[in-house]
Amino acid sequence: MRARLAALLLAAGPAWACEAPVCQVDPQSLALTQLIDFEGLGGVMGPGKPVPDVLALPGARFGKHFAGQRLGQAGNFDTVTGAATAPLTLLAGPKRQTKSLVYVSGNTILNGFGADLFPSRTAQGEGALAIQFDTPQPALAFDIRGGEAGTATLHFLAPTGATIARLTLGGIGEGPVAFVRGGGQSDISGLVITNEDPQGIAIDNVRFGQPLELG
C-alpha cells in the first residue's frame, strides 16, 4: 500500500514533485478533504477567548509544543527547542501562555500567547502553536493571519517525535501556505509553528486529510 501511495503522489503532478523531506507548494494545487476553521467556538475580539487546555477538534488537536521539547523565549517570542519524545504527546503550555480564539474581520482565528502572558498585547500572536493530527498526513495547509514581513519557523514531526523537517518562511504576510511530504510518505503527525514577526501571527483554516486525487 505504501508503494502504491508513493506512486500515486509522484504521478499527481507538480504539487507532489517534492524531493526534499517537506516542500512548500501552491495552496491551490492541493485538494485536501478536511477543514478546521475555528468557527462556532465562541471567539471574541482581541485579546480573544483564552483556551487554557489542549483544543480537541475533529481530526486534530491544538496546543503549544510536544513533550520532550523545551519552551523558551527570544525577546517576547516563544522558542521551542529539543527533541520530542515518543509517543508524540501534545502539551497545552504554561498558564496564560497558551492560546486564544479571536474574532476579527468576521472570522475566528487561533492565536498563540508568548512569555508576556495573556492578555498582554505584547504577548498576542508571539506564542508557539502546535498541531497534532489524529492520523499521519501526506500534506497540509493553513492560513497565516497577521504577518508584517517577519519570519515563521515550521517544525514537522513524525509519530515517534522524530524531526521530519524544519522550514523557515521569510517575509510572511496574510494568506495561505501549503506543504507536502517528500517521497510520497504519509507520516506528518505534528507541527510546531513559531514566529518572529513584528506583530506576531495567528492561524486559520487548517486543511489536511487524504487529497481528493488519492480518493
N, C-alpha and C positions, 0 to 999 in steps of 0.2 A: 504494500500500500504506500509506504514512504517513497519508493522509487517512482510509482505512478504519479504521486502528488508532485514530486520534483519535476517530472517530465511535463506535467500539465502547466506548472508555474512557468517554466522556462519557455514553453511554447505559447504562452498567453500574450506575448507582445512586449513592448518596451518597458511597461511598468514593472515587469518581473525580471528584466535583464540586469540582475544585481550580482556583481562579482565580489563585493565586499561583504562582511558579516551582516550589515544593515545598510540600506541605501535610502536616501531621501528621494521621493518621486513626486510627480504632479498629482495632487489630490484628486483631480478629475479622472485620472487613469484607473482609479480603484473603485470597484462596485462592492463595497463592504455591506454586510447584511444586518448588523446590529448597531443601534444608536443609543447613546445616553446623552440627554440634553439638559438634565437637571431641572426641567420644568415641573411644576406641581409640588415642589419640595419646600415651599414656604420661604423662598429667598426674599430678602428685604434690601432696601437701599443701604449703601455703604455706612459702616464697615461690614454690613451683612449679618445674616443669622449664623451664629457660631455653631460649628459641628465638632464637638469635643471627642467623639469616638470615630472609629472606622465607619465610613459610609458605605453600606452594602446596597447595591442596586443590581438589577438583572444582568448577569454576565460579567460583572466586575465589581471590585471594591476599591475605595479611595482612602488613602491615609497620607503619611508623611515620608516614611522610609521603611526599610526592612530590618528585621532582627539581624544583629551582627554588624550592621553599618553604624558609623559614628556620625552623630549630628553635631555640627559646629557652626561657626559663623565667620563671615568676612565682611566687616562693617555691619550693615543692617541685614545682610543677606544670609540665608541658610546655606551651609555646605553639608554635603553628605559624602563621606569617605569610607574606605574599608570594604571588606567583602561581606556579602550577605551569607547567612548560614542556611543549611538545608534542614528541613524543607523550607522553601520561601515563606516567610511569615510577615505579614503586613502590620505595621505599628501606626497608631494614631498620632503620636508625638506628644511633647510635654503640654501641660495645661496652659491654655491661652496662646499656644504656638502651633495650633493645628490648622484649621481651615474654616471658611465661612461660605455661605451661599448668598450671593449678592445679586439683587435685581437692578439691572441697568439697561437702558435703551430697549425695554420690552423683553429682555431675556434674563434668565437666571444663569449665573456662571459660578464656577468653583474657584475660590481664591485662597492661596496659602498665606499664613502669617509667619513672619520672621521673629528674630530674637527680641525685638522691641515690644512684642506681645499685643494680642487683641485687647482693645480696639484701636490701638495707635495707628495713625496714618502712615508713620514711617515703617510699620511692620506689614502693612497691607500689600499683598502681591509679591512680597520678598521672601516668602517661605517656600520650602520644598513641598512638592506634591508627588505622591506615589500612587500607582495603579497596579492592582493585581487582578489578572484575568482568571475567570473560572476555568477556562481551558486554554492551553497554549495557542498562540496566534502566529500566522504567517505574515500578517500585515496589520497596520493600524493607522489611524489618523485622528487629529483633533484640531480645534480652532484655538489659536492664541488670541486672547483679549488683552488689550493694552499693548505695550511694546513701543519703546521710544528709541529704536535702533541700537539696543543693547545686545546682550548675548543670553542664550539659554543652553544648558547642557542636559542632554538626554542619556540616561544610563539604562540600557536594555538588559534584562536578566532572564536566565533560564529557570526552569522549575527547581533546579538544585541550588539556585542562588548564584551560580557562576555568571560572570560577565560575558554577554554576547558582544556588545559594542558600547562605546561611549562616543556620542556625537556632540559637537558644539556648533550651534547655529549663530551666526553673526548678523547684525543689522536687522533684528527681529521687529516685526510690526503686526498689526491686526491682520488676521487671516488664517486659512487652514494650512496645515503641514501634514505630510503623509510619509510612511516608511514601510519598506518591505524587507523581509528576511532573505538574506542571500542563500543561494543554493537550493531554493525550494523547500527550506525547512519550515516547520511549524512549531517553534519552541519558545516564543516570546511570552513569558508568564508575568513578568514585572517590568515596570518602567518608573524611573525616578526622574523628576523634572526639577532642576534648579535654575536660577537665573541671576544675572547681574544687569538689570535694566534700570534706567533712571527712575521709572515709575512703577517697576515691578510688572508682573503679568498674572493673568488668570487663564483658565481653560474652559472650553465649552464644546459641545457636540463631539464627544468621543465616539469614534467609529471603529468597529472591529468585526470579527465574525468571518466565516468562510466566504471568500469572494464569490460573486454570482457565477463567474466563468468556471468555477470548480464544482458548482452545484451538483 
